[in-house]
Amino acid sequence: MKTRDIDIRMSLHSILSEEFSDDPNTLIIDELGLCQGDARVDVAVINGAIHGYEIKSESDTLERLPNQIDIYNKILDNITIITGQCHIDRILKMTPPWWGVQQAEMSDTKTIILSTIRNGKQNPDIDPHSLVQLLWRDEALELLKVYGAERGFISKPRRDIWNRLVDCVPLEELKFHVRNQLKKRKNWRSV
């Protein structure tokens, strides 16, 4: 029986919910839009990092994967792709070596079993211009105020505010503030 996205997603949510059950500061969301909607990562775990999980079931094609790789590499601290056996070889060749790769198999009892094929590592090259786009305009403006850099930007469009943030805030601090802001949003697509 072929693995399906919904079965893999349910299994992944079960694993993640158990893993982070004692951590109220972890947010798990489906379909996190990146680069203003140019791509969506299937599941994102946001705590001390943003870890994206991309699902490519045996029913899926890999047609969109090159574009997804480009976008995910700009923003996500860690990425794990979960796929059926039929895609493993191609995915190992297509993805950067720091991406984690897991294989999803359907057991005899019709449950999904995930096996690690390649351990993931931290993304070596986050793009601050892409990362800051996760902030809504008012959130970005508030962050500029924290750094005392809002003068002349209060009525500017969000792109100008984002660029100012990139100019004023070191990347590690920017990553911290973006993660915290995503976690602070109320009733925002959480599981």
N, C-alpha and C positions, 0 to 999 in steps of 0.2 A: 504494500500500500504506500502511495506517495505521501511525503510530508507536505502539509499545507501551512500557509502563513498563519492562519488562526490557531492551529494546534501548537505551532512553535511559539507563537506570541503568548498563548495561555501558559505554556510550560515555563517560558522565560519570566513572565510576571510572577508566577508561583515561586520560582527560585529567588528572584530579586526581593520579593516581599518578605520571604523568610530571612534572607541574608541581612536586610536592613530593618527588620521589625523593631529592633531596639534603638534605632537612630531616628528621632523625630526631625532631624535636620536634613534628611534625605528626601528628595522629591523624585518620583518616578512618573514620567509622562510619556504618552504615545504621540507620535507624529510631530516632533519638534521641528518647526520650520526654521530653515537656515538661509542666510543671504537673501532676506526678504522674500522667502518662499520659493527660491530657485530649486531647493531640495528639502525633503523632510526625512529625518532619521526616524526609523520605526519606533524605537524606544530609547529614551534618554534617562540616565540616572544622574541627578545633580546633587552633589554634596561637596566634598573638598576638591572635586574635579567635575567635568562634564564628560560622562562616558556614554557614547552612542552605541546602540546595537542595531545593526542592519540585518534584516531577515531576507534570505533568498531561498525560498522553498524549492522543492523539485519541480513544482508547477510554474515557477518564475523563470524569466529569461534574465540574462546578464546585460541586456542592451543599455540600460540606464546606469549601470555601475561605473563606467569611466567618469561621467559627469558627477555622480555622487561622491566618488573618491576625491575629485578635485575640491568639491565644496566641503566635505567632512574634514579634510586635511587642514582647512583654513581655521576651523573653529573648535573641534572636539579635542579634549585632552587625551582621551583614549577611545579606541573604536574596536568593536568586536563584530565580526560578520558571522552569522549563523546560517548554515546552508545544508542542503541535502548532499548525499555522496556524489551525485552526478555532476555537481559544480565544483567540487573541492580542488581538483587540479588547476582548472582555469582561474579560480579565485586566488589560489596561492601565487600564481604567476602575475595576476593583475594588481593585487593590493600591495602596498608598501610593507616591508618586513616588520614594521612595528605594529601593524594591525593584528589583533587576535583573530583566530579562525576556529570556529567550533562546528562540528558536524552534528546534524539532527537526524536521528533515526527513529522510526516507529517500532516499538517493541511488540512482542506477541500479545501483550495486554492492551494494545492500542494507546500507549502513552509515549510521549516523546522523551528520548534519552539524548542528552547533549554530551559530546566528547570533545575535549580540547585537541585540536590538530596543531595549532601554533599559539603560544602564549603572546599576549599583547604587551606592548611597552608604551611609554608616554610619547605623545606627539612631540617631535623635536622642533616644530616650526608653526606656531599659531600666528595667524594674521590678525593684528589688532583691529584693522579696519573692518574685517568681516565679523569678528567677535562682538564689537561694540554695537553692531546692528541688531543684536538680540534685545537691546534696551529700547523701550518705548521712548518717545520724545521727552515726556515729562520726567521720566526716570533719568535720562541722560542729562537733562538740564539740572536736576537736583544734584547729580554727581559733580557737575561743573561747579555748582555752588559750594560743595564740600571742599573743593580744591581752590576756591576763590577765583575761578576763571570764567565766571558767567558774564562778566561785563561785556556788553556789545553783542551778546548771543541770545538774550532772552526772547527776542522776536525772530530769530533766525530759523530757517528750516532745519529739520532733524539731521540732514546730511552734514550741514555746517557744524552742528553741535557735536555729532559723532567725530568729525575730523578734529575739532578742538580737544575733545577728550583724548584722542590718540596722541595729540601733541603734548598734552599736559600730564597724563597719567602713565606711569611705567606699566609695562605689560603685566607683570605679576599682580600688581594692585588692581589693574583693570579686570583681570580674570576673576580675582576675588570679589570685586564689586558686582560684576555681571552675575556670577553664581548666586551671590546673596540676594540680588534683586529678583532673580527668577524664583528663588525659594520664598521670598516675601509676598509675592503676588497672591492675593486671596482668591480662592475657588478657581484657580487657573489650571484647568485641565489635569488635575492630579488624579492618580489612580485611587 
